[in-house]
Amino acid sequence: MSQSVCEMAQVPAIGGSLAGCAVGGPGALDRLQAASTNAARPWPPAMTTLGVLRALCALVLTLLSSTMQANERIAIAAAADLKFALDEIVEQFRPGHPAAIIDVSYGSSGNFKTQILQRAPFDLYFSADISYPQELADTGLVAGAVRPYAIGRIVLWSARSDASALTLADLRRAEFGRIAIANPRHAPYGLRAQQALEALGLWTELEPRIVYGENVAQAAQFVESGNAPIGIIALALALNPTLADLGAYYLIPAELHEPLLQGYVITRHGADNALAHAFTEHIETPAARAILVRYGFELPGDDDAGSDP
């Protein structure tokens, strides 16, 4: 049986000319013409609208998800004395925000103030000296009011000697050698240590023997490691179980230095971060405040705040 011309030749692409190709079996031309017509026919208007709506919905959901994820993350700059207390408060806060990412950086309050002035992306700033966030407020780099959260205390602490039986005057003894404190230039606890020694007329005599930590936690580390046999550190650090098991402390009278009124603020970077606002609400709860008290902090407004027990 002979083949038709269309069967012998390559079939033109759908939509191409099929004129004169009438041989190829009953209905073949009709089927090809129908396929060509359907391929060129646009989608019905209703289907086009539905597709556009679906694309828009997907875009909105993606943007909404990105926004929610961004708001479920906060970066906190915190004074080094808060290391153990704030870690517990963060864990206390997590059950209500299980998907939240909470990044806490610990260091000296003065250095953090400088970083935030340079637009470091912190959402919350917990300072050991309330004057630092107040200075940020004066520059317009905060969102809302600066709030006090605690009053800190300084102690004499040693991992080698029973510091509870000592006073600052005992630092004159040559056996103690180096004395660790935080750097007074940018660490509030170091400045208060210097003030206390100055109040007793000891600073000039002892200054050559003083070694400076970048922050009060590093000063405590110097003493813990034995690089300095004794130091002046935060009560909140001395009460941490690890350090408490190593040695006792002597509480330095509060009247020997300016009060360590500590404050926090939401930065301008965190102004629209819902999680940052939620965390500041939590820090004011009785449960969070109880942790601060357990670590030796006094609460602003207490009648005996800043006085010795």
C-alpha positions, 0 to 999 in steps of 0.5 A, a space after each residue: 500500500 502506498 504512503 501518503 505524502 504527509 506520512 512520508 514527509 516530516 509533519 509540520 509543527 503544530 500551527 504550521 501550514 497543512 494546506 494540500 495535505 488531505 491524505 493521511 487517514 480519515 479525520 487526520 487533518 481535523 485532529 491536527 487542526 484541532 490540536 493547533 487551535 487548542 495550543 494557540 488558544 489563550 487560557 480563559 480569563 477566569 483561570 488567568 485571574 485565579 493564577 494571579 491571585 494564587 501568585 499574590 497569595 504566595 508572595 504575601 505569605 512569604 513576606 509575612 513569614 519572613 517578617 515573623 521570623 525576623 521578629 522572632 529573633 532578638 540581639 541583646 547586649 548585656 553587662 558582664 555581671 548579668 551573665 548567670 542571672 540573665 541566662 536563667 531569665 532567658 530560659 525562663 522566657 523561652 517556653 512562651 516563645 519556643 521558636 525565638 532565637 535570643 542572642 545575648 552578648 556579654 561585655 563591658 557596658 561602656 564598650 556596648 554603648 560605643 558599639 550602639 553609637 556606631 549602629 551595632 544591631 542590638 535590639 536591647 541594651 542592659 547596662 551596669 550603669 544606667 547613665 550609659 543608656 541615658 546617654 544613648 537616649 540623648 542621641 535618639 538611638 533608643 525606642 522608649 524610656 530607659 528603665 532601672 532593673 537592679 542595683 549591683 554590689 561589689 565584693 572582695 573575692 578570692 579562690 585561695 583565701 577566705 575573703 569573708 575574713 578580709 577587708 579592703 585594707 588587707 589588700 596592702 598585704 604583700 602576699 596578695 600580689 596582683 589585684 584584679 578589677 574591671 577596667 574603670 574606663 569603660 566598666 562600671 564595676 571597675 570604676 566602683 572598685 576604684 572609688 571604694 579604694 580611693 575612699 579608703 586612701 588605698 588607690 595610689 598605693 595599690 594601683 601598681 599591683 592592679 590588673 585590669 579585666 576587659 569587664 568584670 567577668 574577666 576580672 573574676 576569671 583572673 582570680 578563678 584561674 589564679 593569675 591574680 590571687 584576689 580581686 574586686 568583682 560583682 556580687 552576682 558573679 561571686 554568688 554563681 555556684 561555680 565561684 561560690 564553691 571556690 571561695 567566699 566573699 567580703 561585701 564592700 560597703 555601699 557608701 564607699 562608692 556611687 550606687 550601681 544603678 543598672 538600666 535597660 532600654 530598647 534601642 532604635 534598631 529594636 523599636 519594631 521588634 515585638 519579641 524585644 518588647 515582650 522580653 522587657 515585659 518579662 524582665 519586670 515580672 516577679 519571677 524574673 525579679 526573683 532571679 535577680 534577687 537570688 544573684 544578689 541584686 537589689 531592686 530599685 524602689 526597695 527601702 533598703 536598696 543600696 544599704 548593707 544587710 
